[in-house]
């Protein structure tokens, strides 16, 4: 499996962030569970270690980490692998084994992959989950958010101006837009953030539902050396749903 730069994730997020894909019929990933496993569960942005074997739809084996004698490591949801893997490994438990039947739309599509995988090819993988390392940031809910705010930890609301005006913001939040309406990373976002919080300080990130902030939290933790990042998992939506105080 070929890894790609996390920078691509941050500069091309329209579908990932705003769910534009929901407006269109989605190709189906087929998952056959051979063994559920009993260990730690893989979630978004977990680093996972797997063994796998892959076959073309004609039954020809084209790749195997087992044959190489070296497990494969990747981060779920960081687009380091094909979409079918991100979707199919998410939710597995250590010791688990699955067969993923992945349509071309969730694999290598119309282009294929070199001389190995022809265009428009459905792929089949048998994947065994060997190890899981949790995301390097911590997901939190409303109660933890309130507790951390009482300690004076900075809250960064990374939504846009129109979103702030529509819903209001949590008191004392620092408004710092991360993405434009079309999903592009705002120029100097990270530079502005670094000027407001040191790498050894705690910080809280909040957006509408926790999707955008999870991507920023993952990048800050893995690539920029921040070790105390909290992501509000269900975003300000859950805060509002619970009728907690908002400033407009």
Steps between C-alpha positions, in 0.01 A plus 500: 500500500631839407500777760434862403592822676272616780535845342264380226241430766520855623483664159230288336224445755176594331348153500654385828395804698160595376344173395447594137522131420171447684319666211604224260453122495792336676682190380459207735782351702439135584635387837513136607603451863705185550601577859368790708809528719504587869768767532505878463271648236628697202336842465556804283863617518617186681834371378444138406731211418358238266589199294320472168475313174341653192343339194367632171143412409628211285654344811860594422699596811678831443635596843557355846668634810510142628713392205738788570511414869434862597169638634362824358438809714269792420273758664126456447327799344817677388466387138826310513324202342207442267157601631385139523773430754420808710137394510556127539764500774319761710320319781716187493641365825849362554497132412222557250502391139286626213460455128439829320355497150573848372345649184726709275343824623642427845828361366703617200210604277529563130877543513598172661846470655795458266526161334363322806137608527299561181253790476151449645601195701324363807751384760477248781713519814532276802613721787610402850530772765815452706530820702323830566639824634235756593482845341768734640234750606208448738133510403282667763132565562308784660580416862873474437488820297338685789757363744794601280355846439481557876875435509548782251603288202458685172215398269550558127183512290626428148172553317420782258351843566160401360490198733588710804223745412245221450556303821700728725815387681601369841606777737871590481555294185775624270359526149752382241369368169685194371318430172317701238147407398632280220732313735833668424740555787517868590837668436706545816256303717774300669726804531224688680426204724864452597516866600211447741596173672834333569568136418514405868167667583159335500250610238143417405370496142133528410305516173144404406513122541863418583606393151710799399658527843596131504706554186669809642559324834657202327732723296603710799577191704678291238678766297542810716595363840189596698439241771199640686228547239132440579242454227133563584375180343145606414578867461291798595190323368490273804564798728202682350283186504555480876395866530831608650583875497588668172603857418349659191 
